[in-house]
Amino acid sequence: MVLNNPIRRGQLASEILNNDLWPEAFEMLTKAYMVEALKCGIKDDLPRFRILEAIRQVETVRSHLEAVLLNGQLAAEQARAFEEPRPLLRRVF
């Protein structure tokens, strides 16, 4: 399976992070929440607070997902390093 290969997983993670849709998706979500916050009435403090909290959480979720994807890239780099042939003994001096 593709997802069992750490190098392929790293490539997929890199593709996601470098895709223009990645930041656009979070921007669209934030804008949608902002529109809903602006629709709240003057006395609707609790709904407005909850929407603003959701906007903050969008950035938190984004940073968590990016950390997971960057971790996948790191795993791919480590897997590549192990695949490269290295001499068993190295000359120290």
Contacts in CASP RR format, 6 or more apart in sequence:
PFRMAT RR
TARGET T0000
AUTHOR 0000-0000-0000
METHOD contacts of the structure
MODEL  1
MVLNNPIRRGQLASEILNNDLWPEAFEMLTKAYMVEALKCGIKDDLPRFR
ILEAIRQVETVRSHLEAVLLNGQLAAEQARAFEEPRPLLRRVF
2 8 0 8 1.000
2 9 0 8 1.000
2 12 0 8 1.000
3 9 0 8 1.000
6 72 0 8 1.000
6 75 0 8 1.000
6 76 0 8 1.000
6 78 0 8 1.000
6 79 0 8 1.000
7 76 0 8 1.000
7 79 0 8 1.000
7 80 0 8 1.000
7 83 0 8 1.000
8 76 0 8 1.000
9 72 0 8 1.000
9 75 0 8 1.000
9 76 0 8 1.000
10 72 0 8 1.000
10 73 0 8 1.000
10 75 0 8 1.000
10 76 0 8 1.000
11 76 0 8 1.000
13 68 0 8 1.000
13 69 0 8 1.000
13 70 0 8 1.000
13 72 0 8 1.000
13 73 0 8 1.000
13 76 0 8 1.000
14 69 0 8 1.000
14 73 0 8 1.000
14 76 0 8 1.000
16 22 0 8 1.000
16 69 0 8 1.000
17 66 0 8 1.000
17 69 0 8 1.000
17 70 0 8 1.000
17 73 0 8 1.000
26 58 0 8 1.000
26 59 0 8 1.000
26 62 0 8 1.000
29 58 0 8 1.000
30 55 0 8 1.000
30 58 0 8 1.000
30 59 0 8 1.000
33 51 0 8 1.000
33 52 0 8 1.000
33 54 0 8 1.000
33 55 0 8 1.000
33 58 0 8 1.000
34 55 0 8 1.000
36 51 0 8 1.000
37 48 0 8 1.000
37 51 0 8 1.000
37 52 0 8 1.000
37 55 0 8 1.000
40 47 0 8 1.000
40 48 0 8 1.000
40 51 0 8 1.000
41 48 0 8 1.000
END
